[in-house]
């Protein structure tokens, strides 16, 4: 009986221990949900431009190489360039890693296009997305061709992730009539979180990143927060459509002023630095290649050569080469052409003001352009006026018709008659001298 009771106690203890161990394993499994996972957080903030595309290309490549299980794009952007949005859309579409757009405040225009390219969308309660009409840099509506292409891109982005394309079209096309969502005909659609969830444009509404990670089952995942490097931040600034014409204006005006200033100083340094910054930003952003740099150096060399070569061909070729290098560095030829035009106008106006009010001396050009003058006050005379010859007589060596040669006071001189013909051998008298011009008259005529 005792042994039986001992066995029961032992078995009970074993069963209890097994239960405790099993329960602990269950708790560990539950608490480890998402453990060992890797999540990359990539911010998409401020204006969308090509520098941002370079940043997203680098960070998504890094996430893939490190075996990320999820990429979260945190969006808060008013939009930006269409070409940059297209480049970012391609980056997201090519991802093999699950990805999510987390709209923390706003995703307008290019921002909404980026969000539509992701696998899923979550929004904060106060966030909005839409208002995606395409406009030009001056704030006017783009032409019909550009609008049609952008609308098609928005629709394709929605369809790529099985979202109803009607609402993407309404975001970019004001002709779509959706008054029930606050977008009657003539207005672009902007969706709040509840509306976005209702139409299938948002999977959920969360208050913060922690709630989002819980929704994704990644509450205990390792988080890697990315941020642009100094070079990428600089590239984003230098490729901004507002900054480009400023850089080109400073570069051209600085170099022109330097050419007309003595020595090498601040204007030249500013001009060269502006060019360096322009091409540096575009190279980091992936817009400019080495061919653009080669053309720039060739153009500068040809312009310098023009100072020593006749004809003007080298100078024209140099200007063409520099303009071509700028065009090759731009994703938008029209925008770059406008920037170059602004720089030319600023340079002409600035140069005229500098020359008028500051009286710039010729600097570099002083080596190749005559900058000195001679005057009688300094003792320089273009010719000597032979006043001492007036009244002297001589003999015409050649016929004067009216010019010729005569011997006067035993000196052979080029002379001109007062008007009439004087034959060789006739007596002449000097009646007037004007610089190198010696006027004579036949003596017999004077006697008559």
Secondary structure as a PSIPRED ss2 file (coil, helix, strand):
# PSIPRED VFORMAT (PSIPRED V4.0)

   1 X C   1.000  0.000  0.000
   2 X H   0.000  1.000  0.000
   3 X H   0.000  1.000  0.000
   4 X H   0.000  1.000  0.000
   5 X H   0.000  1.000  0.000
   6 X H   0.000  1.000  0.000
   7 X H   0.000  1.000  0.000
   8 X H   0.000  1.000  0.000
   9 X H   0.000  1.000  0.000
  10 X H   0.000  1.000  0.000
  11 X H   0.000  1.000  0.000
  12 X H   0.000  1.000  0.000
  13 X H   0.000  1.000  0.000
  14 X H   0.000  1.000  0.000
  15 X H   0.000  1.000  0.000
  16 X H   0.000  1.000  0.000
  17 X H   0.000  1.000  0.000
  18 X H   0.000  1.000  0.000
  19 X H   0.000  1.000  0.000
  20 X H   0.000  1.000  0.000
  21 X H   0.000  1.000  0.000
  22 X H   0.000  1.000  0.000
  23 X H   0.000  1.000  0.000
  24 X H   0.000  1.000  0.000
  25 X H   0.000  1.000  0.000
  26 X H   0.000  1.000  0.000
  27 X H   0.000  1.000  0.000
  28 X H   0.000  1.000  0.000
  29 X H   0.000  1.000  0.000
  30 X H   0.000  1.000  0.000
  31 X H   0.000  1.000  0.000
  32 X C   1.000  0.000  0.000
  33 X C   1.000  0.000  0.000
  34 X C   1.000  0.000  0.000
  35 X C   1.000  0.000  0.000
  36 X C   1.000  0.000  0.000
  37 X C   1.000  0.000  0.000
  38 X E   0.000  0.000  1.000
  39 X E   0.000  0.000  1.000
  40 X E   0.000  0.000  1.000
  41 X E   0.000  0.000  1.000
  42 X E   0.000  0.000  1.000
  43 X E   0.000  0.000  1.000
  44 X E   0.000  0.000  1.000
  45 X E   0.000  0.000  1.000
  46 X C   1.000  0.000  0.000
  47 X C   1.000  0.000  0.000
  48 X E   0.000  0.000  1.000
  49 X C   1.000  0.000  0.000
  50 X H   0.000  1.000  0.000
  51 X H   0.000  1.000  0.000
  52 X H   0.000  1.000  0.000
  53 X H   0.000  1.000  0.000
  54 X H   0.000  1.000  0.000
  55 X H   0.000  1.000  0.000
  56 X H   0.000  1.000  0.000
  57 X H   0.000  1.000  0.000
  58 X H   0.000  1.000  0.000
  59 X H   0.000  1.000  0.000
  60 X H   0.000  1.000  0.000
  61 X H   0.000  1.000  0.000
  62 X H   0.000  1.000  0.000
  63 X H   0.000  1.000  0.000
  64 X H   0.000  1.000  0.000
  65 X H   0.000  1.000  0.000
  66 X C   1.000  0.000  0.000
  67 X C   1.000  0.000  0.000
  68 X C   1.000  0.000  0.000
  69 X C   1.000  0.000  0.000
  70 X E   0.000  0.000  1.000
  71 X E   0.000  0.000  1.000
  72 X E   0.000  0.000  1.000
  73 X E   0.000  0.000  1.000
  74 X E   0.000  0.000  1.000
  75 X E   0.000  0.000  1.000
  76 X E   0.000  0.000  1.000
  77 X E   0.000  0.000  1.000
  78 X C   1.000  0.000  0.000
  79 X C   1.000  0.000  0.000
  80 X E   0.000  0.000  1.000
  81 X C   1.000  0.000  0.000
  82 X H   0.000  1.000  0.000
  83 X H   0.000  1.000  0.000
  84 X H   0.000  1.000  0.000
  85 X H   0.000  1.000  0.000
  86 X H   0.000  1.000  0.000
  87 X H   0.000  1.000  0.000
  88 X H   0.000  1.000  0.000
  89 X H   0.000  1.000  0.000
  90 X H   0.000  1.000  0.000
  91 X H   0.000  1.000  0.000
  92 X H   0.000  1.000  0.000
  93 X H   0.000  1.000  0.000
  94 X C   1.000  0.000  0.000
  95 X C   1.000  0.000  0.000
  96 X C   1.000  0.000  0.000
  97 X C   1.000  0.000  0.000
  98 X C   1.000  0.000  0.000
  99 X E   0.000  0.000  1.000
 100 X E   0.000  0.000  1.000
 101 X E   0.000  0.000  1.000
 102 X E   0.000  0.000  1.000
 103 X E   0.000  0.000  1.000
 104 X E   0.000  0.000  1.000
 105 X E   0.000  0.000  1.000
 106 X E   0.000  0.000  1.000
 107 X E   0.000  0.000  1.000
 108 X E   0.000  0.000  1.000
 109 X C   1.000  0.000  0.000
 110 X H   0.000  1.000  0.000
 111 X H   0.000  1.000  0.000
 112 X H   0.000  1.000  0.000
 113 X H   0.000  1.000  0.000
 114 X H   0.000  1.000  0.000
 115 X H   0.000  1.000  0.000
 116 X H   0.000  1.000  0.000
 117 X C   1.000  0.000  0.000
 118 X C   1.000  0.000  0.000
 119 X C   1.000  0.000  0.000
 120 X E   0.000  0.000  1.000
 121 X E   0.000  0.000  1.000
 122 X E   0.000  0.000  1.000
 123 X E   0.000  0.000  1.000
 124 X C   1.000  0.000  0.000
 125 X C   1.000  0.000  0.000
 126 X C   1.000  0.000  0.000
 127 X C   1.000  0.000  0.000
 128 X E   0.000  0.000  1.000
 129 X E   0.000  0.000  1.000
 130 X E   0.000  0.000  1.000
 131 X C   1.000  0.000  0.000
 132 X C   1.000  0.000  0.000
 133 X C   1.000  0.000  0.000
 134 X C   1.000  0.000  0.000
 135 X E   0.000  0.000  1.000
 136 X C   1.000  0.000  0.000
 137 X C   1.000  0.000  0.000
 138 X C   1.000  0.000  0.000
 139 X C   1.000  0.000  0.000
 140 X C   1.000  0.000  0.000
 141 X E   0.000  0.000  1.000
 142 X C   1.000  0.000  0.000
 143 X C   1.000  0.000  0.000
 144 X H   0.000  1.000  0.000
 145 X H   0.000  1.000  0.000
 146 X H   0.000  1.000  0.000
 147 X H   0.000  1.000  0.000
 148 X H   0.000  1.000  0.000
 149 X H   0.000  1.000  0.000
 150 X H   0.000  1.000  0.000
 151 X H   0.000  1.000  0.000
 152 X H   0.000  1.000  0.000
 153 X H   0.000  1.000  0.000
 154 X H   0.000  1.000  0.000
 155 X H   0.000  1.000  0.000
 156 X H   0.000  1.000  0.000
 157 X H   0.000  1.000  0.000
 158 X H   0.000  1.000  0.000
 159 X H   0.000  1.000  0.000
 160 X H   0.000  1.000  0.000
 161 X C   1.000  0.000  0.000
 162 X C   1.000  0.000  0.000
 163 X C   1.000  0.000  0.000
 164 X C   1.000  0.000  0.000
 165 X H   0.000  1.000  0.000
 166 X H   0.000  1.000  0.000
 167 X H   0.000  1.000  0.000
 168 X H   0.000  1.000  0.000
 169 X H   0.000  1.000  0.000
 170 X H   0.000  1.000  0.000
 171 X H   0.000  1.000  0.000
 172 X H   0.000  1.000  0.000
 173 X C   1.000  0.000  0.000
 174 X C   1.000  0.000  0.000
 175 X C   1.000  0.000  0.000
 176 X C   1.000  0.000  0.000
 177 X C   1.000  0.000  0.000
 178 X E   0.000  0.000  1.000
 179 X H   0.000  1.000  0.000
 180 X H   0.000  1.000  0.000
 181 X H   0.000  1.000  0.000
 182 X C   1.000  0.000  0.000
 183 X E   0.000  0.000  1.000
 184 X C   1.000  0.000  0.000
 185 X C   1.000  0.000  0.000
 186 X C   1.000  0.000  0.000
 187 X C   1.000  0.000  0.000
 188 X C   1.000  0.000  0.000
 189 X C   1.000  0.000  0.000
 190 X E   0.000  0.000  1.000
 191 X E   0.000  0.000  1.000
 192 X E   0.000  0.000  1.000
 193 X H   0.000  1.000  0.000
 194 X H   0.000  1.000  0.000
 195 X H   0.000  1.000  0.000
 196 X H   0.000  1.000  0.000
 197 X H   0.000  1.000  0.000
 198 X H   0.000  1.000  0.000
 199 X C   1.000  0.000  0.000
 200 X C   1.000  0.000  0.000
 201 X C   1.000  0.000  0.000
 202 X C   1.000  0.000  0.000
 203 X C   1.000  0.000  0.000
 204 X E   0.000  0.000  1.000
 205 X E   0.000  0.000  1.000
 206 X C   1.000  0.000  0.000
 207 X C   1.000  0.000  0.000
 208 X C   1.000  0.000  0.000
 209 X H   0.000  1.000  0.000
 210 X H   0.000  1.000  0.000
 211 X H   0.000  1.000  0.000
 212 X H   0.000  1.000  0.000
 213 X H   0.000  1.000  0.000
 214 X H   0.000  1.000  0.000
 215 X H   0.000  1.000  0.000
 216 X C   1.000  0.000  0.000
 217 X C   1.000  0.000  0.000
 218 X C   1.000  0.000  0.000
 219 X C   1.000  0.000  0.000
 220 X C   1.000  0.000  0.000
 221 X C   1.000  0.000  0.000
 222 X E   0.000  0.000  1.000
 223 X E   0.000  0.000  1.000
 224 X E   0.000  0.000  1.000
 225 X E   0.000  0.000  1.000
 226 X C   1.000  0.000  0.000
 227 X C   1.000  0.000  0.000
 228 X C   1.000  0.000  0.000
 229 X C   1.000  0.000  0.000
 230 X H   0.000  1.000  0.000
 231 X H   0.000  1.000  0.000
 232 X H   0.000  1.000  0.000
 233 X H   0.000  1.000  0.000
 234 X H   0.000  1.000  0.000
 235 X H   0.000  1.000  0.000
 236 X H   0.000  1.000  0.000
 237 X H   0.000  1.000  0.000
 238 X H   0.000  1.000  0.000
 239 X C   1.000  0.000  0.000
 240 X C   1.000  0.000  0.000
 241 X H   0.000  1.000  0.000
 242 X H   0.000  1.000  0.000
 243 X H   0.000  1.000  0.000
 244 X H   0.000  1.000  0.000
 245 X H   0.000  1.000  0.000
 246 X H   0.000  1.000  0.000
 247 X H   0.000  1.000  0.000
 248 X H   0.000  1.000  0.000
 249 X H   0.000  1.000  0.000
 250 X H   0.000  1.000  0.000
 251 X H   0.000  1.000  0.000
 252 X H   0.000  1.000  0.000
 253 X H   0.000  1.000  0.000
 254 X H   0.000  1.000  0.000
 255 X H   0.000  1.000  0.000
 256 X H   0.000  1.000  0.000
 257 X H   0.000  1.000  0.000
 258 X H   0.000  1.000  0.000
 259 X H   0.000  1.000  0.000
 260 X C   1.000  0.000  0.000
 261 X C   1.000  0.000  0.000
 262 X C   1.000  0.000  0.000
 263 X C   1.000  0.000  0.000
 264 X C   1.000  0.000  0.000
 265 X C   1.000  0.000  0.000
 266 X H   0.000  1.000  0.000
 267 X H   0.000  1.000  0.000
 268 X H   0.000  1.000  0.000
 269 X H   0.000  1.000  0.000
 270 X H   0.000  1.000  0.000
 271 X H   0.000  1.000  0.000
 272 X H   0.000  1.000  0.000
 273 X H   0.000  1.000  0.000
 274 X H   0.000  1.000  0.000
 275 X H   0.000  1.000  0.000
 276 X H   0.000  1.000  0.000
 277 X H   0.000  1.000  0.000
 278 X H   0.000  1.000  0.000
 279 X H   0.000  1.000  0.000
 280 X H   0.000  1.000  0.000
 281 X H   0.000  1.000  0.000
 282 X H   0.000  1.000  0.000
 283 X H   0.000  1.000  0.000
 284 X H   0.000  1.000  0.000
 285 X C   1.000  0.000  0.000
 286 X C   1.000  0.000  0.000
 287 X C   1.000  0.000  0.000
 288 X C   1.000  0.000  0.000
 289 X C   1.000  0.000  0.000
 290 X H   0.000  1.000  0.000
 291 X H   0.000  1.000  0.000
 292 X H   0.000  1.000  0.000
 293 X H   0.000  1.000  0.000
 294 X H   0.000  1.000  0.000
 295 X H   0.000  1.000  0.000
 296 X H   0.000  1.000  0.000
 297 X H   0.000  1.000  0.000
 298 X H   0.000  1.000  0.000
 299 X H   0.000  1.000  0.000
 300 X H   0.000  1.000  0.000
 301 X H   0.000  1.000  0.000
 302 X H   0.000  1.000  0.000
 303 X H   0.000  1.000  0.000
 304 X H   0.000  1.000  0.000
 305 X H   0.000  1.000  0.000
 306 X H   0.000  1.000  0.000
 307 X C   1.000  0.000  0.000
 308 X C   1.000  0.000  0.000
 309 X C   1.000  0.000  0.000
 310 X C   1.000  0.000  0.000
 311 X C   1.000  0.000  0.000
 312 X C   1.000  0.000  0.000
 313 X H   0.000  1.000  0.000
 314 X H   0.000  1.000  0.000
 315 X H   0.000  1.000  0.000
 316 X H   0.000  1.000  0.000
 317 X H   0.000  1.000  0.000
 318 X H   0.000  1.000  0.000
 319 X H   0.000  1.000  0.000
 320 X H   0.000  1.000  0.000
 321 X H   0.000  1.000  0.000
 322 X H   0.000  1.000  0.000
 323 X H   0.000  1.000  0.000
 324 X H   0.000  1.000  0.000
 325 X H   0.000  1.000  0.000
 326 X H   0.000  1.000  0.000
 327 X H   0.000  1.000  0.000
 328 X H   0.000  1.000  0.000
 329 X C   1.000  0.000  0.000
 330 X C   1.000  0.000  0.000
 331 X C   1.000  0.000  0.000
 332 X C   1.000  0.000  0.000
 333 X H   0.000  1.000  0.000
 334 X H   0.000  1.000  0.000
 335 X H   0.000  1.000  0.000
 336 X H   0.000  1.000  0.000
 337 X H   0.000  1.000  0.000
 338 X H   0.000  1.000  0.000
 339 X H   0.000  1.000  0.000
 340 X H   0.000  1.000  0.000
 341 X H   0.000  1.000  0.000
 342 X H   0.000  1.000  0.000
 343 X H   0.000  1.000  0.000
 344 X H   0.000  1.000  0.000
 345 X H   0.000  1.000  0.000
 346 X H   0.000  1.000  0.000
 347 X H   0.000  1.000  0.000
 348 X H   0.000  1.000  0.000
 349 X H   0.000  1.000  0.000
 350 X H   0.000  1.000  0.000
 351 X H   0.000  1.000  0.000
 352 X H   0.000  1.000  0.000
 353 X H   0.000  1.000  0.000
 354 X H   0.000  1.000  0.000
 355 X H   0.000  1.000  0.000
 356 X H   0.000  1.000  0.000
 357 X H   0.000  1.000  0.000
 358 X H   0.000  1.000  0.000
 359 X C   1.000  0.000  0.000
 360 X C   1.000  0.000  0.000
 361 X C   1.000  0.000  0.000
 362 X C   1.000  0.000  0.000
 363 X C   1.000  0.000  0.000
 364 X H   0.000  1.000  0.000
 365 X H   0.000  1.000  0.000
 366 X H   0.000  1.000  0.000
 367 X H   0.000  1.000  0.000
 368 X C   1.000  0.000  0.000
 369 X C   1.000  0.000  0.000
 370 X C   1.000  0.000  0.000
 371 X C   1.000  0.000  0.000
 372 X C   1.000  0.000  0.000
 373 X C   1.000  0.000  0.000
 374 X C   1.000  0.000  0.000
 375 X C   1.000  0.000  0.000
 376 X H   0.000  1.000  0.000
 377 X H   0.000  1.000  0.000
 378 X H   0.000  1.000  0.000
 379 X C   1.000  0.000  0.000
 380 X C   1.000  0.000  0.000
 381 X C   1.000  0.000  0.000
 382 X C   1.000  0.000  0.000
 383 X C   1.000  0.000  0.000
 384 X C   1.000  0.000  0.000
 385 X C   1.000  0.000  0.000
 386 X C   1.000  0.000  0.000
 387 X H   0.000  1.000  0.000
 388 X H   0.000  1.000  0.000
 389 X H   0.000  1.000  0.000
 390 X C   1.000  0.000  0.000
 391 X C   1.000  0.000  0.000
 392 X C   1.000  0.000  0.000
 393 X E   0.000  0.000  1.000
 394 X E   0.000  0.000  1.000
 395 X E   0.000  0.000  1.000
 396 X E   0.000  0.000  1.000
 397 X C   1.000  0.000  0.000
 398 X C   1.000  0.000  0.000
 399 X C   1.000  0.000  0.000
 400 X E   0.000  0.000  1.000
 401 X C   1.000  0.000  0.000
 402 X C   1.000  0.000  0.000
 403 X E   0.000  0.000  1.000
 404 X E   0.000  0.000  1.000
 405 X E   0.000  0.000  1.000
 406 X E   0.000  0.000  1.000
 407 X E   0.000  0.000  1.000
 408 X E   0.000  0.000  1.000
 409 X C   1.000  0.000  0.000
 410 X C   1.000  0.000  0.000
 411 X E   0.000  0.000  1.000
 412 X E   0.000  0.000  1.000
 413 X E   0.000  0.000  1.000
 414 X E   0.000  0.000  1.000
 415 X E   0.000  0.000  1.000
 416 X E   0.000  0.000  1.000
 417 X E   0.000  0.000  1.000
 418 X C   1.000  0.000  0.000
 419 X C   1.000  0.000  0.000
 420 X C   1.000  0.000  0.000
 421 X C   1.000  0.000  0.000
 422 X E   0.000  0.000  1.000
 423 X C   1.000  0.000  0.000
 424 X C   1.000  0.000  0.000
 425 X C   1.000  0.000  0.000
 426 X C   1.000  0.000  0.000
 427 X E   0.000  0.000  1.000
 428 X E   0.000  0.000  1.000
 429 X E   0.000  0.000  1.000
 430 X E   0.000  0.000  1.000
 431 X E   0.000  0.000  1.000
 432 X E   0.000  0.000  1.000
 433 X E   0.000  0.000  1.000
 434 X E   0.000  0.000  1.000
 435 X C   1.000  0.000  0.000
 436 X C   1.000  0.000  0.000
 437 X E   0.000  0.000  1.000
 438 X E   0.000  0.000  1.000
 439 X E   0.000  0.000  1.000
 440 X E   0.000  0.000  1.000
 441 X E   0.000  0.000  1.000
 442 X E   0.000  0.000  1.000
 443 X H   0.000  1.000  0.000
 444 X H   0.000  1.000  0.000
 445 X H   0.000  1.000  0.000
 446 X H   0.000  1.000  0.000
 447 X H   0.000  1.000  0.000
 448 X C   1.000  0.000  0.000
